[in-house]
Amino acid sequence: MITKQNNIEKRLLNVEELAEYMGTTPKTIYSLKCKGEIPTNCIVKRGKSLRFDILEVDKWICDLKEAQA
């Protein structure tokens, strides 16, 4: 799923947007990242800016669900 903002498809989410998307807090997202629990292919870093590729995040969530089944 690619989110829409002002009729523009948005593929990269910041920490706050990812937290909202996943139903958690930005603090939890930072914690998961620091622990290495978010796969590196989900993370796009440019300088100090941290973004998350929504397509890769969706794949990661599906993989987590399959592992629990």
Buried (B, 14 or more C-beta within 10 A) or exposed (E): EEBEEEEEEEEBBBBEBBBBBBEEEBEBBBEBBEEEEBEEEBBBEEEEEBBBBBBBBBBBEEEEEEEEE
